[in-house]
């Protein structure tokens, strides 16, 4: 045992507690036929919890962690502390970038040796823990070599470096029994069109993703390949702007049957959408995979990655997830970080515990809305005309025939209420 969480006991479900406990999340509670843990599939993000030093665009490091440094011994200490936190929270999953878990070497080969050593160390930790890997991914955005992107870089050698890195991360994810592999193009975009060849960069990005899918099948990885959309920040514009944009990209490169979406609440907001919009879009297109659960500060114009605390928002998000039967290989990853002033170990536990409670409350509200059925009944009633023989014939007809029918039948349709306020009142009964 390390000393970092020495004064903190494992959390339990205790709704009457005034201290550190789960007040709404009971992993063993059966909801809609399954344990809540099996529905929500919580995961801890290694990067924000253990690698982030507490900086922001206007301030430097505020956190002092005993594992901060560039040695393998410190990387192993970080893993020890991480798995202690996983056990305290009793979470079933975690997620990583390669750069989160291993120190950077003097060469690609040295970084790979560090990476392989820490992967084996973490597999040993997993053998005595319930916590498994939800997904792995490559950090292709932090190092200065990626300042102009990875797959979309004008330098083919950086494309090659990036492809080799993803290959190694996919190998490690497969070896660890990960259930998904995520590609997040943090800098796959441009700063100015004055030096950018949009057509070339899109072709590079498409081929890169095709290579990842090809390699998945080559090594027999059975998990999902996920793309995580984001509109901008740090780039002025990113090619994976939102779910609809990514779907068009997948169609262009013949990947719509191979790749799913990992959708983040904060990224949805930056794209000018709601979280539930992006989820509904992904489910309607058949490409929903997993979620990064967090929130942005609505007074800030950037991705603040805060822990979720808005039950109605979370409920509407899980309602969309439930409509397609819930998660398969995906889950609820807390891509969220403490505030720079939250310095203590207990803050890290409390942030996750509170977020898990918010998700539990929102999820149970979503289940109640689904079981009530009123929302779907009203939705079906609104579109009922399209299910009639007359409605179906409209879509099977043409402008000339339709125009003749409108004239001959004297059709004079009148608008019907969308009942938005009534629908919002129905949601408020549950949240």
C-alpha positions as CSV (number, residue, x, y, z in Angstrom):
1,X,0.0,0.0,0.0
2,X,1.1,3.5,-0.7
3,X,0.6,6.5,1.7
4,X,-1.4,8.7,-0.7
5,X,-4.9,7.5,0.3
6,X,-3.8,6.2,3.7
7,X,-6.7,7.9,5.7
8,X,-9.5,7.0,3.3
9,X,-11.6,3.8,3.6
10,X,-13.3,2.0,0.7
11,X,-16.6,3.7,-0.2
12,X,-19.9,2.0,0.3
13,X,-23.5,2.7,-0.4
14,X,-24.9,4.6,2.6
15,X,-27.7,7.1,1.7
16,X,-27.8,8.4,5.3
17,X,-24.1,9.1,5.6
18,X,-23.0,12.7,5.9
19,X,-19.4,11.8,4.9
20,X,-17.6,10.2,2.1
21,X,-20.0,7.5,0.7
22,X,-22.3,6.8,-2.2
23,X,-25.7,8.3,-1.5
24,X,-27.4,7.2,-4.8
25,X,-25.1,4.7,-6.5
26,X,-25.6,1.2,-5.3
27,X,-23.6,-1.1,-7.7
28,X,-25.7,-4.1,-6.7
29,X,-29.1,-2.5,-7.1
30,X,-31.1,-4.1,-9.8
31,X,-32.6,-1.6,-12.2
32,X,-34.4,-2.5,-15.4
33,X,-33.2,-6.1,-15.0
34,X,-29.5,-5.5,-14.4
35,X,-27.2,-4.5,-11.7
36,X,-26.5,-0.8,-11.8
37,X,-22.8,-1.4,-12.1
38,X,-23.4,-3.5,-15.2
39,X,-25.6,-0.7,-16.7
40,X,-23.3,2.2,-16.0
41,X,-19.9,0.6,-16.5
42,X,-18.0,3.4,-14.8
43,X,-14.4,4.1,-15.8
44,X,-11.7,6.3,-14.3
45,X,-9.6,8.4,-16.7
46,X,-5.9,7.9,-16.0
47,X,-4.8,11.2,-17.5
48,X,-6.9,13.6,-15.5
49,X,-6.7,11.7,-12.3
50,X,-3.0,10.8,-12.2
51,X,-1.1,12.6,-15.0
52,X,-2.6,16.1,-15.0
53,X,-0.5,18.6,-12.9
54,X,-3.3,21.1,-12.3
55,X,-2.4,23.7,-15.0
56,X,-4.7,25.7,-17.2
57,X,-4.1,28.2,-20.1
58,X,-3.3,30.9,-17.6
59,X,-1.6,29.1,-14.8
60,X,1.0,26.4,-14.1
61,X,1.0,23.3,-11.9
62,X,-0.8,23.4,-8.6
63,X,-0.8,19.7,-7.8
64,X,2.1,18.0,-6.0
65,X,2.0,14.3,-6.4
66,X,4.7,11.8,-5.2
67,X,4.6,10.0,-8.6
68,X,5.3,13.1,-10.8
69,X,8.5,12.5,-12.7
70,X,10.1,10.7,-15.6
71,X,11.3,7.4,-14.2
72,X,9.9,3.9,-14.4
73,X,9.9,3.6,-10.6
74,X,7.6,6.7,-10.4
75,X,5.4,5.3,-13.2
76,X,4.9,2.1,-11.2
77,X,4.1,4.2,-8.0
78,X,1.5,6.0,-10.1
79,X,0.0,2.7,-11.1
80,X,0.0,1.5,-7.4
81,X,-1.9,4.7,-6.4
82,X,-4.3,4.4,-9.3
83,X,-5.3,0.8,-8.5
84,X,-5.7,1.8,-4.9
85,X,-8.2,4.5,-6.0
86,X,-10.0,2.0,-8.3
87,X,-10.4,-0.3,-5.3
88,X,-11.6,2.5,-3.0
89,X,-14.2,3.5,-5.6
90,X,-15.0,-0.1,-6.6
91,X,-15.0,0.9,-10.3
92,X,-15.1,-1.8,-12.9
93,X,-12.9,0.0,-15.5
94,X,-10.2,2.5,-16.3
95,X,-8.8,4.2,-19.5
96,X,-5.4,5.4,-20.5
97,X,-3.2,7.2,-23.1
98,X,0.2,5.7,-23.6
99,X,1.9,9.0,-22.4
100,X,-0.2,8.8,-19.1
101,X,1.3,5.6,-17.9
102,X,5.0,5.5,-19.1
103,X,7.8,8.1,-19.1
104,X,9.0,9.4,-22.5
105,X,12.2,7.8,-23.6
106,X,15.1,9.3,-25.5
107,X,14.0,7.4,-28.7
108,X,10.9,5.7,-30.0
109,X,12.4,2.3,-29.0
110,X,13.1,3.5,-25.5
111,X,9.6,4.8,-25.1
112,X,8.3,1.5,-26.4
113,X,10.4,-0.5,-23.9
114,X,9.0,1.7,-21.0
115,X,5.5,1.2,-22.3
116,X,5.7,-2.5,-22.6
117,X,7.2,-2.7,-19.1
118,X,4.5,-0.7,-17.5
119,X,1.8,-2.6,-19.4
120,X,3.1,-5.9,-17.9
121,X,3.2,-4.2,-14.5
122,X,-0.4,-3.0,-14.8
123,X,-1.5,-6.5,-16.0
124,X,-0.1,-7.8,-12.7
125,X,-2.1,-5.2,-10.8
126,X,-5.2,-6.2,-12.6
127,X,-4.8,-9.8,-11.5
128,X,-5.6,-8.7,-7.9
129,X,-8.2,-6.1,-8.8
130,X,-11.7,-6.2,-10.2
131,X,-10.9,-3.1,-12.4
132,X,-10.3,-3.9,-16.0
133,X,-9.5,-1.8,-19.1
134,X,-12.4,-0.1,-20.9
135,X,-10.2,1.4,-23.5
136,X,-6.7,2.5,-24.4
137,X,-5.6,5.3,-26.8
138,X,-2.5,7.1,-28.0
139,X,-1.5,10.6,-27.0
140,X,-0.9,12.2,-30.4
141,X,-1.3,15.8,-29.4
142,X,0.9,16.8,-26.4
143,X,4.5,16.5,-27.8
144,X,5.7,19.3,-30.0
145,X,6.1,16.9,-32.9
146,X,2.3,16.9,-33.1
147,X,1.9,20.6,-33.3
148,X,0.6,20.2,-36.9
149,X,-1.4,17.1,-36.2
150,X,-0.5,13.4,-36.3
151,X,-2.4,11.6,-39.2
152,X,-3.0,15.0,-40.9
153,X,0.6,16.3,-40.5
154,X,2.3,17.7,-43.6
155,X,5.4,15.6,-42.6
156,X,5.0,11.9,-43.6
157,X,7.6,10.8,-41.0
158,X,5.2,12.1,-38.2
159,X,2.4,10.2,-39.8
160,X,4.6,7.1,-39.7
161,X,5.6,7.8,-36.0
162,X,1.9,8.2,-35.2
163,X,0.9,5.0,-37.0
164,X,3.6,3.0,-35.1
165,X,2.4,4.5,-31.8
166,X,-1.2,3.5,-32.5
167,X,-0.1,0.0,-33.5
168,X,1.7,-0.4,-30.1
169,X,-1.2,1.0,-28.2
170,X,-3.6,-1.3,-29.9
171,X,-1.3,-4.2,-29.1
172,X,-1.3,-3.2,-25.4
173,X,-5.0,-2.7,-25.3
174,X,-5.5,-6.2,-26.8
175,X,-3.0,-7.7,-24.4
176,X,-4.8,-6.1,-21.4
177,X,-8.2,-7.4,-22.5
178,X,-9.5,-3.9,-23.3
179,X,-13.0,-3.7,-24.6
180,X,-12.5,-0.8,-27.0
181,X,-9.8,1.2,-28.7
182,X,-10.3,5.0,-29.1
183,X,-8.8,7.4,-31.6
184,X,-9.0,11.1,-30.5
185,X,-7.6,13.5,-33.0
186,X,-6.6,16.3,-30.6
187,X,-4.7,18.3,-33.2
188,X,-6.2,16.7,-36.4
189,X,-7.2,20.1,-37.9
190,X,-5.7,23.4,-38.8
191,X,-4.8,26.8,-37.4
192,X,-5.1,28.7,-40.7
193,X,-6.2,27.8,-44.2
194,X,-3.3,29.8,-45.6
195,X,-1.0,26.8,-45.1
196,X,-3.5,23.9,-45.2
197,X,-4.4,21.4,-47.9
198,X,-7.8,20.3,-46.7
199,X,-8.3,17.6,-49.3
200,X,-4.9,16.0,-48.7
201,X,-5.2,16.1,-44.9
202,X,-8.7,14.5,-45.0
203,X,-7.3,11.7,-47.2
204,X,-4.4,11.1,-44.8
205,X,-6.9,11.0,-41.8
206,X,-9.1,8.5,-43.7
207,X,-6.2,6.2,-44.6
208,X,-4.9,6.3,-41.0
209,X,-8.3,5.2,-39.7
210,X,-8.5,2.5,-42.3
211,X,-5.1,1.2,-41.2
212,X,-6.3,1.1,-37.6
213,X,-9.3,-1.0,-38.6
214,X,-7.2,-3.2,-40.7
215,X,-4.8,-3.8,-37.8
216,X,-7.7,-4.5,-35.4
217,X,-8.7,-7.4,-37.6
218,X,-5.1,-8.5,-38.2
219,X,-4.5,-9.0,-34.4
220,X,-8.0,-10.4,-33.7
221,X,-9.0,-7.6,-31.5
222,X,-12.8,-8.1,-30.8
223,X,-13.5,-4.8,-29.2
224,X,-14.9,-1.7,-30.9
225,X,-12.8,1.0,-32.6
226,X,-14.1,4.4,-31.4
227,X,-13.6,7.9,-32.7
228,X,-14.2,10.8,-30.3
229,X,-15.5,14.0,-32.0
230,X,-14.4,17.5,-31.0
231,X,-15.0,20.7,-33.0
232,X,-12.0,22.8,-32.0
233,X,-9.6,23.7,-29.2
234,X,-6.7,23.4,-29.4
235,X,-7.0,23.6,-33.2
236,X,-9.1,26.3,-34.9
237,X,-11.0,23.6,-36.7
238,X,-10.9,19.8,-36.3
239,X,-12.0,17.3,-39.0
240,X,-14.0,15.2,-36.4
241,X,-16.2,18.2,-35.6
242,X,-19.3,16.3,-34.3
243,X,-21.1,13.0,-34.8
244,X,-22.8,13.9,-38.1
245,X,-19.5,15.1,-39.5
246,X,-17.7,12.0,-38.5
247,X,-20.4,9.8,-40.0
248,X,-19.9,11.5,-43.3
249,X,-16.2,10.9,-43.0
250,X,-16.8,7.2,-42.2
251,X,-19.1,6.9,-45.2
252,X,-16.5,8.5,-47.4
253,X,-13.8,6.0,-46.4
254,X,-16.0,2.9,-46.2
255,X,-15.7,2.7,-42.4
256,X,-19.3,3.2,-41.3
257,X,-19.7,-0.5,-40.4
258,X,-16.3,-0.6,-38.6
259,X,-16.1,2.4,-36.4
260,X,-18.3,3.7,-33.6
261,X,-18.4,7.0,-31.5
262,X,-17.1,7.8,-28.1
263,X,-19.1,10.9,-27.3
264,X,-18.1,13.5,-24.7
265,X,-20.5,15.9,-23.1
266,X,-18.0,18.8,-23.1
267,X,-17.1,18.3,-26.8
268,X,-20.8,18.3,-27.7
269,X,-21.3,21.7,-26.0
270,X,-18.3,23.1,-27.8
271,X,-19.9,22.0,-31.1
272,X,-23.0,23.9,-30.3
273,X,-25.0,20.8,-29.4
274,X,-26.5,19.2,-26.3
275,X,-25.1,15.9,-25.1
276,X,-28.3,14.2,-25.8
277,X,-28.3,15.5,-29.4
278,X,-25.0,13.9,-30.1
279,X,-26.1,10.7,-28.5
280,X,-29.4,10.7,-30.4
281,X,-27.5,11.4,-33.6
282,X,-25.1,8.5,-33.0
283,X,-27.8,6.0,-32.1
284,X,-30.0,7.0,-35.1
285,X,-27.0,6.4,-37.4
286,X,-26.1,3.1,-35.7
287,X,-22.6,4.2,-34.6
288,X,-23.1,4.7,-30.8
289,X,-20.3,3.2,-28.7
290,X,-19.4,4.8,-25.5
291,X,-19.4,8.1,-23.5
292,X,-17.0,10.4,-21.8
293,X,-19.0,11.9,-18.9
294,X,-18.1,15.4,-17.8
295,X,-19.4,19.0,-18.2
296,X,-18.2,22.4,-19.2
297,X,-18.5,25.6,-17.3
298,X,-21.2,27.4,-19.3
299,X,-19.5,30.8,-18.6
300,X,-16.2,29.7,-20.1
301,X,-15.6,29.1,-23.8
302,X,-13.3,26.2,-23.5
303,X,-13.3,22.6,-22.5
304,X,-13.1,22.6,-18.7
305,X,-13.6,18.9,-18.1
306,X,-15.5,19.1,-14.8
307,X,-17.2,16.3,-13.0
308,X,-20.9,16.1,-13.9
309,X,-23.4,17.6,-11.4
310,X,-26.5,18.2,-13.5
311,X,-29.0,15.4,-13.0
312,X,-31.5,16.5,-15.6
313,X,-28.7,16.6,-18.3
314,X,-27.4,13.2,-17.3
315,X,-30.9,11.8,-17.3
316,X,-31.6,12.9,-20.9
317,X,-28.2,11.5,-22.0
318,X,-28.9,8.1,-20.5
319,X,-32.4,8.1,-21.9
320,X,-30.9,8.1,-25.4
321,X,-28.5,5.3,-24.4
322,X,-31.4,3.2,-23.0
323,X,-33.3,3.7,-26.2
324,X,-30.7,1.5,-28.0
325,X,-30.5,-1.1,-25.3
326,X,-27.7,0.4,-23.2
327,X,-23.9,-0.1,-23.6
328,X,-22.3,-3.1,-25.1
329,X,-18.5,-2.7,-25.1
330,X,-18.7,0.9,-24.1
331,X,-19.3,2.6,-20.7
332,X,-19.3,5.8,-18.7
333,X,-15.7,7.1,-18.6
334,X,-15.1,10.1,-16.3
335,X,-13.0,12.3,-18.6
336,X,-13.1,14.8,-15.8
337,X,-10.5,16.6,-13.6
338,X,-10.4,18.3,-10.3
339,X,-10.3,22.1,-10.0
340,X,-6.8,23.6,-9.6
341,X,-7.6,24.5,-6.0
342,X,-8.7,21.0,-5.1
343,X,-5.3,19.8,-3.9
344,X,-6.0,16.9,-1.5
345,X,-6.3,13.1,-2.1
346,X,-9.8,13.2,-0.7
347,X,-10.8,15.6,-3.4
348,X,-10.0,13.0,-6.0
349,X,-12.2,10.4,-4.3
350,X,-15.0,12.9,-3.7
351,X,-15.1,14.1,-7.2
352,X,-15.6,10.6,-8.6
353,X,-18.0,9.6,-5.9
354,X,-20.2,12.6,-6.5
355,X,-20.1,12.1,-10.2
356,X,-21.1,8.4,-9.8
357,X,-24.0,9.5,-7.6
358,X,-25.2,12.1,-10.2
359,X,-25.0,9.4,-12.9
360,X,-26.9,6.9,-10.8
361,X,-29.7,9.5,-10.1
362,X,-29.9,10.5,-13.8
363,X,-29.8,6.9,-14.9
364,X,-32.7,5.8,-12.6
365,X,-34.7,8.8,-13.8
366,X,-34.0,7.8,-17.4
367,X,-35.2,4.2,-16.6
368,X,-38.4,5.6,-15.0
369,X,-39.1,7.8,-18.1
370,X,-38.6,4.8,-20.3
371,X,-40.8,2.5,-18.2
372,X,-43.5,5.2,-18.0
373,X,-43.6,5.4,-21.8
374,X,-45.4,8.7,-22.1
375,X,-42.6,10.4,-24.0
376,X,-42.4,7.7,-26.6
377,X,-46.2,7.4,-26.9
378,X,-46.4,11.2,-27.6
379,X,-43.6,11.0,-30.1
380,X,-45.3,8.1,-31.9
381,X,-48.6,10.0,-32.0
382,X,-46.9,13.0,-33.5
383,X,-45.7,10.9,-36.5
384,X,-48.6,8.6,-36.7
385,X,-49.7,10.0,-40.0
386,X,-46.6,8.6,-41.7
387,X,-47.5,5.1,-40.6
388,X,-50.9,5.3,-42.4
389,X,-51.3,4.1,-45.9
390,X,-51.7,7.7,-47.0
391,X,-48.5,8.8,-45.3
392,X,-46.5,5.9,-46.8
393,X,-47.9,6.7,-50.3
394,X,-46.5,10.2,-50.1
395,X,-43.0,8.9,-49.8
396,X,-43.5,6.4,-52.6
397,X,-45.0,9.1,-55.0
398,X,-43.5,12.1,-56.9
399,X,-44.1,15.8,-57.1
400,X,-46.5,15.6,-60.0
401,X,-48.8,13.0,-58.4
402,X,-48.7,14.6,-55.0
403,X,-49.6,18.0,-56.5
404,X,-52.5,16.5,-58.4
405,X,-53.8,14.8,-55.2
406,X,-53.5,18.0,-53.2
407,X,-55.6,19.8,-55.8
408,X,-58.2,17.0,-56.3
409,X,-58.7,16.3,-52.6
410,X,-58.7,19.9,-51.5
411,X,-56.1,19.2,-48.9
412,X,-55.8,22.1,-46.4
413,X,-53.6,20.9,-43.5
414,X,-53.5,22.8,-40.2
415,X,-50.5,22.9,-37.8
416,X,-50.6,20.8,-34.6
417,X,-49.0,21.7,-31.4
418,X,-45.6,20.2,-30.7
419,X,-46.4,20.2,-27.0
420,X,-42.9,21.1,-25.9
421,X,-43.8,22.5,-22.5
422,X,-46.0,19.5,-21.7
423,X,-43.1,17.2,-22.7
424,X,-40.7,19.2,-20.5
425,X,-43.1,19.0,-17.6
426,X,-43.2,15.2,-18.0
427,X,-39.4,15.0,-17.8
428,X,-39.4,17.2,-14.7
429,X,-41.7,14.7,-13.0
430,X,-38.8,12.2,-13.0
431,X,-35.7,14.4,-12.5
